[in-house]
Structures are given as structure tokens and as C-alpha cells.
Amino acid sequence: MSDLLADIKRPQDICMERFKPLNLQLETDVEVAHMLPEDHSHPLAPLPWEDITEPTDDNPRPLMDNGAPYPSKERYEVLEKELALDNDDAFREVARLPPREGRSRVRITQSRKFWTGLERMAQYWDTSLDNYFERPATPDPTPPSEMERAEDSTGQMDAEETKGRYSLTDGEMDLDEAPIAAPSSNGTVGEEQRPSVPVYTGRRIGNGAEMPDEMRDETIRAFVEMAAWPFGCQVTVPTLQPRLTTKNLLFPVRQTFQSSRSPRDRQIARSGMLEGPVLISQCRPETSFRTADKAPGTGIGDVSDLFREVGGMLLAAQERAREGAVEKRPGEGKWWTMQPRFGGAPNDGILDDLVNHGHGMSLPDSMMEEGTPSAQEAGSASKRQRFEHPFVTSLSRRPSAMRRLTTSEKWKILQPGPSLWDKRMSYLQIGKVQESPFDDIYMVSSINHHVSILHLRVHRRYLDILTNGDSTFPATEGEPWHVLKLQRTRWFDLFDTNDRIEALKGVWQLFHHQMRQTRREGDVPVPIELPLECPL
């Protein structure tokens, strides 16, 4: 698979045949309830819109996997009530405009950030108030001639003289109506011959392709955050560039943000540590997916968009599979990250070549002094021999020393490549069925002004082969391990009230299912302490 990804040089290289080794099976228009795997080991708490019982002392709210109770039914009902508001009423409220005549002001508390982002998106996508009509074009003003300017100045002087002759008692003449000039036939003909121009009135200030990407990202993030906060989860942007690992290839993928669980330990939570990821989200700015002669799902844009989603979900599966593992940085344990090479003389022997073969070329004093060690440097040489490398030792004591190293000094440091793991993430497979070798990955995908929920079911053996090229995990019977099963809901329009509420129910169901109790009684996860070398 790494060779197929490395061979992609242009958009035309992306086609269904290239990705056949993924063994992807796509199912569309699936309900969110059918995406959730069955877990008979632990009963699932009822959803807010299905629960008719009131919590009491004898019947408290069910607990989630981290020991916290499920959010109350009232928290969901507040969100549903605010998302059911009329678009124009909510837009006027977040824009601080007075309500329409005959309408009362609405109250927005938990979803204000979402409505603010949706109001900005409506300036490019909302066509409900579009009105197109034509009107006569305004004629270009012609500059007055010298004779007209002279007549205007003379008429103005005569008017001032006439006004001065009248006394204050002659004010009744100001109330007389001015004679109405009869319309001339020439003016009517000119009005009809004037060209017409198209005019637009409505909410939009541009088309959808012109909308900045940040508007969609902020709106979808606020939408997911509404459902994440009641479950004790946070929505954050990845701190590292998302890259899918396939053997020695780091393939860039897209993850707009991810939802992770906050630790119950306050000290760990204050340090910024998170657990997960629980689910991810991906927003894309593309608006054109195929040409007119292509069938739906066969265009380059359609195929590219599908595998952008698959790539982001496979990366989330790799991150969740790191639970209990120890990171091995790229090149760690290899000879090229431990053994010095390329000489080792002062200036790497370049200065000696210039002195011996410079053919009379003069060298600056600073370069000559650099090649000759001073007495102080010679005395401290024995101290430096105790350490493996002086630069690495100084960096461990003083992190700011990296800024003072020159480019050549940084190049001489022998160490593994940069870390691919987020230091502030405690990788856990939250929501995974413990006895199952499959992991269920969920994504909230967004294009234009729509959202869709995706579910990817991936086997551990499949993931190991994709990452390392081989696997020691045994194959299982029944459900094939070498097949990627991808399910997608229909696209929900955020400007439609019913679609908004249905999308909220879908995201709420994901958190409700992922945060359920999956560990056996007595198997309490131990909070992972913050590493000492992790910067605050």
C-alpha cells in the first residue's frame, strides 16, 4: 500500500483501481443506530429522547466508563430546543439585531457559538432570501459644457437677488405648489431605450466557493462541541501534522479536529492531557466533485473526497491502537542515529583543505581561530568526554539552548527523528468492545453546508499490516479481517431545522455509545501520570 500511495503525483492518479488493495466496502444512507456494534457484556443506558423515567435516589443516572454519570435529559432538550429555532430569528439574535415585526426575541445559551458560525456561512450559502430582478441602468453622468456652467452661475445670482427683495410678510409664496412639468415624450423614449442590468437582493455576499474555510471549521467544531461537553469531552485541533504511517512512508491526511475525553484526575486535566480520541471530524472546502459526463461517485473529486475520509479514519485507528504501547521514534536503535560519521575533524577537514590547497587565498581570522582550539577548550575536553554528546546534554538541561545552536551544530547532533505521538494524548480505545479484534472509528464529515456521520470497522491484523507490513495478530473466523467496512449516513443540511436536530441526535448517540462502560468490574483504568519531560 505504501508504494501505491508514493506513486500518486497528480490528481489524475487517484482512481478506484489504485485503492482496490484497501478492500473497501461502502454502504450509504445508514442510520446511526445501525452503525453501533452490539455489546452484550454491558447494558447501554437509554437515550434522552427514549428515557421516560426520572432519576431518583433509588434510581440514579447510569455511569459512564470513567465513573461520571451520563448527562441529564434536560441538557439534551435545551440543545434540541435551540436548534429548532427559526433561522432568521437566531441569526438576528447572534448578530444583535432587533427581531422582525411581530416576532419576539429568542434566547440562545448553549448553541450561540454554532449559530454565530452558521450565520456567517449563510452569507455565502443561504439561498432562501435570494431575489433576482432587472432595472434600467443608471446613465453615466456627462460633464457640463462651458455654456451650461455659465448659465448655472447666472441663474444662481438672479435667485439670490430675487430672494432679497421679498420681505418677511411675503412668506405665503413659499407654500405655493410648484407647477408640475408635463412629461415629455422624448424622456419616455429614452427610458425605454436604456439598457437593463440584473440586480440581486438577499442574504448572500458571495457564492459558496468563495467562503473562507475557517467559517465551516468553526461552525462544525461548535456543533460537535455542543454534544461533547455534556459527556466530559473536549474538541481540540491536532498539535502535530496528521500523517498516516505505512511502513517507511508518512502520508499526509486531513483531520480538522478530534474529540477526546478529559481525565478525571484534576492535576492531569490541568496539565492539558486528554484521553482518546473518541471520534474525529473532517471539513473540506471542495465544491466541485465531478464533470457533467460522470456518474455520481465516479468523478476524480468523488473518489478523492472518499479516500480523504478513509485516510483520516485510518489514522484515528492507528492512534487508538497505541493503547498500552511504548513509542519508538523513527530511526531509534539504528546505527545512523548513534554512530558519528563523515569524518570528525575540526570543520570536518574543510579548513585544512583550504590552507593546503587554497593557492594563496586569504582566510578570515575568525575561521582560523575556529580551527585552533584554545587552552580553555583543551582543558574542558576531558569533561565533555564523559557525555555521549555535548549538545544533547546541554539540551536536556536547558531547552532554550536549541535556539543558540548554529545550523551546522544542529546537523551534527545524532538522535532519532521527531516524535509522531502527541505528548498530551493518552491513547485509549474508548468505546471498543473488549473481546472484539475490531475497532470502530467514527467521523463527522462536512462539505458545503452539510454534515454526515461515518463509521469504519477495522481489524487489528489489518491495521498492523498497513502500518508495519506484517502482523503477528491471528486471523479470526467469521467476519473477514482484510475488509474495510465503511458506512455513511445521508447528508444533513444545517440550514434545515429537521436535519439539524437529526444530526445532533446522531452525534449525541456516538458519544452516548462510546462513553459507555466497557471494562469489567474491578478493572479500573489507572490515570497516566504526566511525564516530567513534557513541557507545560
C-alpha positions in Angstrom: 0.0 0.0 0.0 2.9 2.4 0.7 4.1 2.0 -2.9 0.7 2.9 -4.3 0.5 6.0 -2.1 4.0 7.1 -3.0 3.2 6.8 -6.7 0.5 9.5 -6.5 1.9 12.5 -8.4 -1.2 14.3 -9.7 -5.0 14.2 -9.2 -5.5 12.0 -12.3 -3.6 9.2 -10.5 -6.4 8.9 -8.0 -8.9 6.3 -9.1 -10.8 3.3 -7.7 -8.4 0.8 -9.2 -5.5 2.3 -7.3 -7.2 1.7 -4.0 -8.5 -1.8 -4.6 -5.9 -3.2 -2.2 -7.8 -1.5 0.6 -10.7 -3.9 0.1 -13.1 -1.1 0.9 -16.9 -1.8 1.1 -19.1 1.3 1.2 -22.7 1.4 2.4 -24.6 4.7 2.2 -27.8 6.1 3.8 -27.3 4.1 7.0 -29.0 5.1 10.3 -26.6 5.9 13.2 -28.3 3.3 15.3 -27.2 0.6 12.8 -23.6 1.8 13.0 -23.2 1.0 16.7 -21.8 -2.6 17.4 -23.7 -4.8 19.8 -22.0 -5.2 23.2 -23.9 -7.7 25.3 -21.4 -7.6 28.2 -22.7 -4.2 29.5 -26.2 -2.8 29.1 -26.5 0.6 27.4 -28.2 3.4 29.1 -31.4 4.8 27.4 -31.1 7.8 25.2 -32.6 11.1 26.3 -35.4 11.1 23.8 -36.2 7.5 24.8 -35.9 7.8 28.6 -39.3 8.4 30.3 -38.1 7.8 33.9 -36.9 10.4 36.3 -33.7 9.9 38.2 -34.2 9.4 42.0 -32.0 8.4 45.0 -33.0 4.8 44.5 -32.6 5.0 40.7 -29.7 7.3 39.9 -28.4 8.2 36.5 -26.2 5.4 34.9 -22.5 5.8 35.0 -20.1 6.2 32.1 -16.8 4.3 31.7 -14.8 6.9 33.6 -17.2 6.8 36.6 -19.0 10.0 35.8 -22.8 9.9 35.4 -24.4 10.3 32.0 -25.7 13.9 31.2 -29.2 14.6 32.2 -32.1 14.6 29.8 -32.6 18.3 30.3 -29.2 19.1 28.8 -30.1 17.5 25.5 -33.6 19.1 25.5 -32.0 22.5 25.8 -29.8 21.9 22.7 -32.7 20.4 20.7 -34.9 23.4 21.6 -32.3 25.9 20.5 -31.5 24.1 17.2 -35.3 24.1 16.4 -35.3 27.9 16.3 -36.1 29.7 13.1 -33.0 30.6 11.1 -33.8 34.3 10.7 -34.7 34.7 14.4 -31.5 33.0 15.6 -29.4 35.0 13.0 -30.8 38.3 14.3 -30.1 37.3 17.9 -26.4 36.4 17.4 -25.9 39.5 15.1 -27.5 41.7 17.8 -30.3 42.9 15.5 -33.8 43.6 16.7 -36.4 40.9 15.9 -38.8 41.2 13.0 -42.0 43.0 13.5 -44.5 40.7 15.3 -41.7 38.4 16.5 -40.3 38.1 20.0 -36.6 37.8 20.8 -35.3 34.3 21.1 -33.0 33.0 23.8 -29.7 31.2 22.9 -27.4 30.0 25.6 -25.8 26.6 24.8 -25.6 26.9 21.0 -24.6 30.6 20.5 -21.2 29.7 19.0 -22.8 27.4 16.5 -25.4 29.9 15.4 -22.8 32.6 15.1 -20.8 30.4 12.7 -23.9 29.3 10.8 -24.9 33.0 10.3 -21.6 33.7 8.7 -22.0 30.6 6.5 -25.4 31.8 5.5 -23.8 34.9 3.9 -22.4 32.5 1.2 -24.8 29.5 1.1 -28.3 30.6 2.3 -30.5 31.0 -0.9 -33.8 31.3 0.9 -33.9 35.1 0.5 -32.4 35.3 -3.0 -34.3 37.7 -5.3 -33.1 38.5 -8.8 -34.7 41.2 -10.9 -33.7 43.7 -13.6 -33.8 47.5 -13.6 -32.8 50.2 -16.1 -29.2 51.0 -15.9 -28.3 54.4 -14.5 -26.9 56.6 -17.3 -23.3 57.8 -16.9 -23.2 61.5 -15.9 -21.9 63.7 -18.8 -19.7 66.6 -17.9 -21.5 70.0 -18.3 -20.3 72.3 -21.1 -18.9 75.8 -20.6 -22.2 77.4 -21.7 -24.2 75.3 -19.1 -21.8 76.2 -16.3 -22.2 80.0 -17.2 -26.0 79.7 -17.2 -26.0 78.0 -13.8 -23.9 80.7 -12.2 -26.0 83.5 -13.7 -29.3 81.8 -12.6 -27.9 81.4 -9.1 -27.1 85.1 -8.8 -30.5 86.1 -10.0 -32.2 83.9 -7.5 -30.3 85.4 -4.6 -31.2 89.0 -5.8 -34.9 88.0 -6.0 -34.9 86.4 -2.6 -33.5 89.6 -1.1 -36.4 91.7 -2.4 -39.1 89.8 -0.6 -40.0 90.8 3.0 -40.8 88.5 5.9 -44.6 89.1 5.3 -44.4 87.6 1.8 -43.7 84.1 3.2 -47.0 82.7 1.9 -45.5 82.4 -1.5 -43.2 79.7 -0.3 -46.2 77.4 0.3 -47.4 77.6 -3.2 -47.0 74.4 -5.1 -44.6 74.4 -7.9 -46.0 73.8 -11.3 -45.7 70.2 -12.4 -43.9 69.9 -15.6 -45.6 67.8 -18.3 -43.7 64.7 -19.1 -42.0 64.9 -22.5 -42.3 62.2 -25.0 -38.5 62.3 -25.5 -37.9 61.3 -21.9 -40.2 58.3 -22.1 -38.5 57.0 -25.2 -35.1 57.4 -23.6 -36.2 55.4 -20.5 -37.4 52.6 -22.7 -34.2 52.5 -24.7 -32.0 52.5 -21.6 -30.3 49.0 -21.1 -31.4 47.0 -18.1 -29.0 45.4 -15.5 -29.5 42.4 -13.2 -29.9 43.2 -9.5 -29.7 40.8 -6.5 -31.2 41.3 -3.1 -30.8 38.7 -0.3 -28.6 37.5 2.5 -25.6 36.3 0.5 -22.4 38.4 -0.2 -20.7 35.8 -2.4 -21.1 32.2 -3.6 -20.2 29.1 -1.6 -16.9 28.6 -3.3 -15.7 32.0 -2.0 -16.4 31.2 1.7 -13.3 31.1 3.9 -12.5 27.6 5.2 -12.4 28.8 8.7 -16.1 29.5 8.8 -17.0 25.9 8.1 -14.4 24.6 10.5 -15.6 26.8 13.4 -19.2 26.0 12.8 -18.8 22.2 12.7 -16.5 22.4 15.7 -19.1 24.3 17.7 -21.8 21.8 16.5 -19.8 18.8 17.8 -18.7 20.6 20.9 -22.3 21.1 22.0 -22.6 17.3 22.3 -19.1 16.7 23.6 -19.2 18.9 26.6 -22.0 17.2 28.5 -20.1 13.9 28.2 -16.9 15.4 29.6 -15.1 15.6 26.3 -13.1 18.3 24.6 -12.8 19.2 20.9 -9.2 20.1 20.0 -7.2 20.7 16.9 -4.3 18.2 16.3 -1.0 19.6 17.6 1.0 17.5 15.1 0.5 17.3 11.4 -1.8 14.3 10.7 0.2 11.7 8.8 -0.8 8.1 8.1 2.1 5.6 8.7 2.5 3.0 6.1 5.9 1.3 6.6 8.5 4.0 5.9 6.0 6.4 4.3 4.3 9.2 6.2 1.3 10.0 4.1 -0.4 13.4 4.9 -4.1 13.1 5.7 -6.7 15.6 6.9 -8.1 15.8 10.4 -9.8 19.1 11.2 -10.2 18.4 14.9 -10.8 15.5 17.2 -12.9 14.8 20.3 -11.1 13.4 23.3 -12.1 12.6 26.9 -10.9 14.8 29.8 -9.2 12.8 32.6 -11.0 12.6 35.9 -7.8 13.5 37.8 -7.7 17.3 38.1 -4.0 17.6 38.2 -3.6 15.6 34.9 -6.5 17.6 33.4 -5.0 20.9 34.3 -1.7 19.9 32.5 -3.7 19.6 29.3 -3.7 15.8 29.0 -6.6 14.1 27.1 -7.7 10.5 26.5 -8.8 9.0 23.2 -9.5 10.0 20.6 -13.2 9.3 20.8 -14.1 10.5 17.3 -12.7 12.8 14.7 -14.0 15.4 12.3 -13.0 16.4 8.8 -14.1 19.6 7.0 -13.2 20.1 3.3 -13.5 23.2 1.1 -14.1 21.4 -2.2 -17.3 22.3 -4.0 -16.8 20.6 -7.4 -16.6 16.8 -7.4 -17.3 15.6 -11.0 -18.0 16.8 -14.5 -21.4 16.6 -16.2 -20.5 13.4 -18.1 -19.5 11.5 -15.0 -21.9 9.4 -12.9 -22.2 10.2 -9.2 -19.4 8.6 -7.3 -17.1 8.1 -10.3 -15.5 11.5 -10.7 -12.0 12.4 -9.6 -13.4 14.7 -6.9 -15.8 12.0 -5.6 -13.0 9.4 -5.3 -10.6 11.9 -3.8 -13.1 13.0 -1.2 -13.9 9.4 -0.2 -10.3 8.5 0.4 -9.6 11.7 2.3 -12.2 10.4 4.7 -10.8 6.9 4.8 -7.2 8.2 5.3 -8.3 10.3 8.3 -10.2 7.4 9.9 -7.3 5.0 9.4 -5.0 7.5 11.2 -7.5 7.6 14.1 -7.5 3.8 14.2 -3.7 3.8 14.4 -3.8 6.3 17.2 -6.3 4.4 19.2 -4.3 1.2 18.7 -1.4 2.7 20.6 -3.1 2.0 23.9 -0.5 0.3 26.2 2.3 0.6 23.7 5.6 2.5 24.0 6.6 4.9 21.3 9.5 4.0 19.1 10.7 7.1 17.3 11.8 6.9 13.6 15.3 5.6 13.4 15.6 4.7 17.1 18.2 1.9 17.6 19.6 2.3 14.1 23.3 2.9 13.6 22.8 6.2 11.7 21.3 7.7 14.9 24.0 6.6 17.2 27.4 6.3 15.4 29.3 9.5 14.3 30.2 9.6 10.7 31.5 11.8 7.9 35.0 12.4 9.5 35.1 14.2 12.8 38.0 16.6 12.4 37.6 20.3 13.2 35.5 21.9 10.5 35.1 18.4 9.0 38.6 18.8 7.4 37.4 21.7 5.2 39.8 24.2 6.8 42.9 22.0 6.2 42.0 21.7 2.5 41.7 25.5 2.2 45.0 26.1 3.9 46.9 23.4 1.9 45.2 23.9 -1.4 44.0 27.4 -1.2 46.5 28.6 -3.8 47.2 31.8 -1.9 43.6 32.6 -1.0 43.4 34.6 2.2 41.2 33.3 5.0 39.4 35.4 7.7 40.9 35.4 11.2 37.6 34.1 12.7 37.9 30.9 10.6 41.5 30.4 11.5 40.7 30.8 15.2 37.8 28.3 14.9 40.2 25.7 13.7 42.6 26.2 16.6 41.3 25.1 20.0 42.1 27.4 22.9 43.6 26.4 26.2 40.3 26.6 27.9 38.7 24.4 25.4 41.5 21.9 25.7 41.1 21.8 29.4 37.4 21.1 29.3 37.7 18.5 26.6 38.1 15.8 29.2 34.9 16.9 30.9 33.0 16.6 27.6 34.2 13.1 27.0 32.1 11.9 29.9 28.9 12.7 27.9 27.7 11.0 24.8 27.3 14.3 23.0 27.7 17.8 24.5 24.8 19.3 22.5 22.3 16.7 23.6 23.4 17.1 27.3 23.0 20.8 27.2 19.6 20.5 25.6 18.4 18.2 28.4 19.4 20.8 31.0 18.3 23.9 29.1 15.6 23.5 26.4 16.2 27.1 25.2 19.7 26.2 24.1 18.4 24.8 20.8 17.9 28.4 19.6 21.6 29.2 20.1 22.9 26.3 18.0 24.0 27.1 14.5 22.8 25.1 11.6 26.0 23.1 11.3 25.8 22.2 15.0 22.2 21.0 14.8 23.2 18.9 11.8 25.9 17.2 13.8 23.5 16.0 16.6 22.9 12.3 16.4 19.4 11.4 17.5 16.2 9.7 16.2 13.7 11.6 14.2 10.9 13.7 15.7 8.2 12.1 17.6 4.9 11.2 15.8 2.9 10.8 19.0 1.1 13.7 20.7 2.7 14.1 24.1 -0.5 15.4 25.6 -2.7 12.5 24.5 -3.1 9.3 26.5 -4.1 6.9 23.7 -7.0 4.8 24.7 -9.6 2.7 22.7 -12.6 4.3 24.3 -15.8 2.6 23.4 -14.2 -0.5 21.9 -15.7 -3.9 22.7 -13.0 -5.6 24.8 -13.3 -9.1 23.4 -13.5 -8.0 19.8 -10.4 -7.6 17.5 -12.3 -4.9 15.6 -12.2 -1.3 16.4 -15.0 1.1 15.4 -13.9 4.6 14.2 -16.4 7.4 13.8 -16.1 10.7 11.9 -18.2 13.8 11.4 -17.6 14.8 7.8 -18.6 18.1 6.3 -18.7 19.7 2.9 -20.5 22.8 1.7 -23.2 23.3 4.5 -23.9 19.7 5.1 -22.6 17.1 7.6 -22.6 13.3 7.5 -21.6 10.7 10.1 -19.2 7.9 9.0 -18.3 4.5 10.7 -15.2 2.5 9.8 -14.8 -1.0 11.1 -11.1 -2.1 11.0 -9.4 -5.3 12.3 -6.2 -5.2 14.4 -4.4 -7.5 11.9 -5.4 -5.2 9.0 -4.1 -2.2 10.9 -0.7 -3.9 11.7 -0.1 -4.9 8.1 -1.0 -1.4 6.9 1.4 0.2 9.5 4.3 -2.3 9.6 3.9 -4.5 6.6 3.3 -7.7 8.7 1.4 -8.8 11.7 1.6 -11.4 14.4 -2.1 -10.9 15.3 -4.0 -14.1 14.4 -6.8 -14.0 11.8 -10.3 -14.6 13.2 -13.1 -16.6 11.8 -16.5 -15.2 10.8 -16.2 -11.6 9.8 -13.2 -11.2 7.3 -10.3 -9.3 8.8 -9.0 -8.0 5.4 -12.1 -5.9 4.5 -12.7 -2.3 5.5 -16.4 -1.7 6.1 -17.4 1.9 5.7 -20.9 3.1 6.5 -22.2 6.6 5.9 -25.4 8.4 6.8 -27.2 10.7 4.5 -26.1 14.3 4.2 -27.8 16.6 6.7 -28.4 20.2 5.7 -27.5 22.6 8.6 -29.9 25.2 7.3 -32.8 22.8 7.6 -34.3 22.5 11.1 -35.2 18.8 10.9 -31.8 17.9 9.5 -30.1 19.9 12.3 -31.9 18.1 15.0 -31.4 14.7 13.4 -27.6 15.4 13.0 -27.5 16.4 16.7 -29.2 13.1 17.7 -26.6 11.2 15.6 -23.6 12.9 17.2 -25.2 12.5 20.7 -25.7 8.8 20.0 -22.0 8.4 19.2 -20.8 10.0 22.4 -23.5 8.1 24.3 -22.3 4.8 22.9 -18.5 5.5 23.0 -18.6 6.6 26.7 -20.5 3.6 27.9 -18.9 1.2 30.4 -16.8 -1.3 28.6 -14.4 -2.6 31.3 -15.2 -5.4 33.7 -15.9 -4.9 37.4 -12.7 -4.1 39.2 -10.8 -3.2 36.0 -10.4 0.5 36.7 -8.0 2.3 34.4 -5.1 3.8 36.2 -4.6 7.5 35.4 -1.4 8.0 33.4 0.9 10.5 35.1 2.2 13.5 33.2 5.8 12.8 32.0 8.4 15.0 33.6 9.9 15.9 30.3 6.6 17.1 28.9 6.6 20.9 28.7 3.7 22.7 30.4 
